[in-house]
């Protein structure tokens, strides 16, 4: 069959998207990162509101009110699936449900009434009000409405400036971090690590992952002050400035907050990853090193040795079945992509295509160091590009989110969900086994004999 030219819906052939695609070993240039989302394009990059919502939604005892059309409110708790050990108010999604009349005459009065109603019914200490695309167009003054509501009810009502047409998902992360900074009570500037008390940034407690890491750190003698924002509460977030160190799992969503907390409160930060055996082990060691505590370092090594011995036999069994398979990866953040490359190597799988939605230049430099020559590296790919390179590279498996699942199955390629709507933990040593088991069950399923 004659080879067809793959063309995007925007009219640009893949060859003209040079700033977003490269193959290691062929081009010496950087990917264009953090480009704005474009309405009507086939970009996979999500909107500003989406970025803000996924960061803030795990605050368990807050009211999350979406100021906009009802459709935006569908992006709610069950999209991320974060778990709570206490309050469950965050599992509700509220909307002002703006209609044509509100768009013409303004929605500020409707928003004020919605806040009044929610406060009367739920008595929350905190309300987040998210702006959406239409709010940015009609110009409602969220700041003024929230300030008036806060004074009226004696609680914190915080506007989240996440209206569309101003950026992309990364801009939403920053909007969420700005909202969180308004919550944190000022503390003394530290600049030195005193207590063994840390904040864990960039974990949203998917399937209880924050609890797994909390147990590891507890065995080393480290206490978690607050998780941003998995299983977090209003009271815990207020005291975030009391930590001695910030560790960041998802740098894409939380590096901005960590930088601001260092500037304002003198809290140093470090990047970690608890995805895969290698990264989990190195992260625990690096935390102990940051505290300069020999006893903590000893406990970390004991923990790593014990947990690795428990999971290594299972990992080896799966590796024997998976050796030589090829994987394509398309995930949200760069830290996740880097960890997945290492995790696949642990089970004998080569990554032949890899891309992210919100990766930073430094993430792509790290990816380039880890992958083999010939690996296709993409930023903000669309389905046409993913399909082209998966077939070209002979991928046996695609790792992605819910949007990529139909594409994989259409092509007869195995798929696993590494996104935020999964219901099983992938962090820590137990997460490494869960990952290997899922890859094996998918790639080696008998169903592929009938395709």
N, C-alpha and C positions, 0 to 999 in steps of 0.2 A: 504494500500500500504506500502511496506517495506521502512523504513526510509533510505534515501541515505546520505552518508557522503559528506559534501560540501568541495570541493577541489579547491584551487586557481589555476590560470593558471601557477603560478610559482611552483606548485607542493606541496605547504605547506597547510595542512589541517588547518581549523580554530583553532583547539586546539593547534597547534604549534605557533600561532601568539599571544601568551600570553602577549607579551609586548605591544600589541596594543588594547586589548580588556579586559574589566573587568565588573563585575556586582556588583553594590553597595551592601554591606552587606556580600559578600562572600569572596572577596580577599582584603588583605591589602598590596597594592603595587601601584606603580606609572606607568602610561602609558609611553611608549617610544615616546617622542615627537620629532618633527623636523628631522626625518630621511630623508636622501636624496631621491630624486626621482630616480627611476631605469628605464632605457630605456627598453621597452618591457614588463614591469610588469603590473599588473592590479591595481596599486596604483591610487587613485583618486587625489593625490597631484600633483599640476600643476608644470610647469617648471620655471626656474629662469627668463627667458625672460617674461613669463606671469606675474609674480609678479611685475617686474619692469614696465611693460607696463600699468597695471591697476592703478598704483600709479601716473605715470607721464602723462598719456594721457589726463587727464582733464585740463592740462595747455593749455589754449585756443588759445594763439597767437604764439605757438611754432610749428615748423616743426618737425614731428616725423618720422625719417628715420630708417627703419629696414635694417641692413646690414646682408643679408642672403638670403636663397631661398625664392621664392615668397609666399610659403605657410604660413610662419610665419607672413606675413603682413596682413593676414585675421583676426588676433586678433587686432581689431581696435576700433574706437569710438563706433560703434553700439553694441559691446560686453558689454560695460559698460553703455552707454546711459547717460553720464553726460551732464547736461545742461549748457548753457552759456548765460550771459547777454550782451555779447559783441562779441568778435572775434569768428570765427568758423573755423579757419585754422586747429584746432586739429581734425576736423571731417574727414580729409583726411589721408590716410595711404600711405606712400611712401616706396619703397623697391629698393635695389640695384639688386635684382633678380639674385643672383649668379647662374651661370651655371657650367657645368663640366670643362670648360676651366679656369674659375676663381678659381675653387677649386684646380686645378693643379698648376696654375701659380700665384695665389694670387689675392685678390680682392681690394687691396688698391687703385690702380689707378682708378678703377671703382667707388669706394666710393668717392674719391676726385672729380671726374667728376659729380657725382650725387649731391653732396653738392653744387658745382658751379651752376648747373642748377637750383636747388631749390631756391637758394639765388637770382639768377637773376629774377626768375619768381615771387616769393612771397615777397621778401624783408623782411624777418623775423628778429627779434632781437635775436632770440634764436633757435638753432637746437639741438635736442636730437638725438644721433646716438646709436641705440641699437645693441649690438652684439648678435648673436644667436649661436646655437650649432656648426654649421659648422665653424664659425669664430674662436671659441676656438680650433678647431681641426687644421685648416690650419695656425693659428698664425698671422693673420693680426694685425698690430699695430694701433689700433683705436686711442690711445692717440696721436701718432705722426700725423696721418692724420687730426684729429680734431684740434690739435694745429696749424698746418699749415693753415687750412681753416679759423680758427678764425683770425689769423694774416692777411690773404689775404683779408678777407671781412670786418674786423672790427666789428664782432659780436661774440657772445658767441656760440661756437660749443662744446657741452659737450658729451663725450663718456659715455655710460651706460654699465658697464661691466657685462652684463647679459647673457653671453654664457652658454650653458648647460653643463651637466656632472660635475658641481661644487657644486651642492646642490639642492635646491627645491624652491618653491614659496617664502618662507621666505628669502632666499638668494637674490632673486630678489627685495624684499622690501628693503633690506639693500643697494643693488646696486642703487636703485632709490633714497634713502635717501642720499647716498654719492654724487650723482649727484646734488641733491637739495642744499646740503651744499656748493657746489662750486658756487652756484648762490648768496647766501645770503651775502650781504655786512656786514663787521664787524661792531659791535656796542659796546658801552661801557658795561661792565659787571654790571648787576643790583643786583641780589640776593635779592632785596626787591621789592615789588609791588608798583609802583608809579602811573602810569596812568591806567585808566579803559579801557585798550586796550589789546586785546588778539588775539592769533593765534588759529585757530580751526583746529586741526590735525586729519586726518583719516576720513574725510568726502569728498565724491567725487561728491556731488550734484546730486545724482540720483533722477530724477523726481523733482528737485528743493528742496531737503531736507535741504541743507545748508541755503537756503533763509528762510525756516521756522524757523530754530534755530536762524538765524540772527535777525529775527523780535522779537522773545522772548527776546533775550539778549538786544536788543535796548530798549524794554519796561522796562528793569531793569536798564538802564543807562550804558550798556556795549557796546563798539564798537568792531567789528571784524576787526583786522588789515589785515589778509590774511587767507584764507582757504587753507589747504594743502590736496588736490590740486583742490577741486571742484570750478569751475568758477574762477580759478586763472589766473593771467597774469604774464608776465616777470617782469614788473615794481613792482607789488605787492610783488612778491616773493623776489625781491632784498631788500625790506625794512622789511623783517620778523623779523630782530633782534630788531626792535623798539617796540615790544610788551612787556608787563609786565608779562604775564602769557600764558602758552600753555595748552590748554585742548585737551585731546586725546579721540576721539570716538573709533577708531579701533586701539587698542594697538598693534596688530600683525603687522600692516604695519608701524606704526609711533612711537613706543616706542624708537626705535633706534635713530630716528631723534630728538625726544624730549630730550633724554639723551645727545646727542652731542650738542644741542643748550644750554642746561643747563651748560655743561662743558665749551663751548666756549664763551657764551654770558651771563651766569648767569641767564637765564630765567627759573624759576621754572615751573613744570608741574604737572597736575593732570589728572586722568582718569575720564571720564564721559560716560554716555550712554543716548541717547535720544530716546531709543526704549521702548515703553510701558509707561503707566501713572506713575507707581512707580519710575522707573529709571529716567524718564524725570524730575519729581518733585524733586527727591533727587539731581540730577545733578545741577539744577538751584539753589537750596539751597546751595550746596557746593561751587558753584562759588561765590555767595554772601559772604559766610563765608571766602573764600580765600582773598577777598578784605577787609574784616573786616569793612564793611560799613553797619550800621543799616538801612539807608534809602534804600539801595539796597536790603537788606534782606526783608524789608517790601514790596517793589515792587514785589519781587519774590513771596512772599506769596499771594499777591493780584492776580498776574498772575496765579499761580497754582490753587487758589480757583475758579477763573473765568473760566479758561479753563477746569478744572475738572468737574465743574457744567454743562458745555456745552456737554461734551461727556459721562458722567456717565449713563444717561438714555439709550443711544444707546448700551453701553457696557453691561448693565444689561439685556436688551432685548436679545442680542445674547447669553449671559451666560445661560439664561433659556433654550435656544434651544440646547446648546452644553455641558451642565453639564454631566460629566461622560465619555466623549469621550477620546480616547487615541491618543497621537501624537508621531511620530518619527521625529527626527531632525538630519539633516546632512548638516552643513553649513561650510563656509570658516574659520572664526575666532572665537576665544573663547569668546570675548566680546558679539558677536551676539548670541552665544549659551546660555550664562548666561541670557541675556535679554529675550530671547524667553521663557525660563523656567518660568520666572516671568510673562511674557505676557500671556502665556497659563493659568497660575493659575488665572489671572484676569478674564478669560472667562470660568473658570471651567473645563479645560482640563488638564489631567495628561500626563507628558512626560515619556514614558516608554523606549525609546531608544534615545540616543543623542551622536553625534560625530562631529568632526571638521577635516578640512584639515591641519590647521596651528595653532591649539591651543597650548598654553604653559603650563608647569606644574602647574603654579598658576591658570590658567583658569580651569584646570581639578579639582584642589582642591576646587575651588568655586562651580563648577558644582556638585561635590560630596556632598557638604554641602546643596545644594538646592533640589536635587532630592530625591525620596523615595527609600527605600530599594528594591532591585530587578531590578532597572533601569539599562539597559545595556549602558555602556559608551565606546565609540570607538575613536581611533585616526587613521586617514588615512585609513578608511574602503574601501572595494571594493564592487561591486554589489552583489557578492555572500553572503558576510557577512551582508549587509544591508537587503537583501531578507530574509535570515535565521532569523534574530532577529525581523524584522517587523512582520513576520508571527508568530513567537514564542510568541511575546508579544501582538498580536492582535491589532496592530495599526490601527486606522481608517484614519489616515492622515500622509503624509510625507511632511516635509518642507525641501526644498533643492534647488539645482540649475538646470540648463538646462540638465545636464548629468543624474540627478536622475529622471527626469520626466517620461521617458519611462518605467523605472522599476516600478514606482508606478502604472502607468496605466496597465501595464502587470499583476500586482497582483490584480487589481481591487480596489486599494486604492486611496483615494482622495489625491490631490497634490496641494501645493501652492509654488510659486517661491519667495524665500527670497534672491535671489542672485542679482548680479549687473546689469543684463539685464532687470530688471523689469521697468515698466513705470509709477508706482504709488508710492507716498511717504509713507514710513512706520515710519518716525521719528516724534517725538513730539506727542501732544495730538490728533491731527487730524490723524496722522499715526496709533495710537492705534485703532481708529474707522475703518480706512481702513483695518487694519489687521483683526479685528473681523468680519467685513463684508465679507472679502474674505474667511476666514475660514468657516463661516456659509454657504455662497453660494456654497462652494465646498463640504463640509462634508454633508450638508443637501440637496444636489441636488437630484431631482427625478430620475436622471440617475442610481443611485445605486440600485433602485428597479428592474432594468432590467439586472443586472449583475448576 
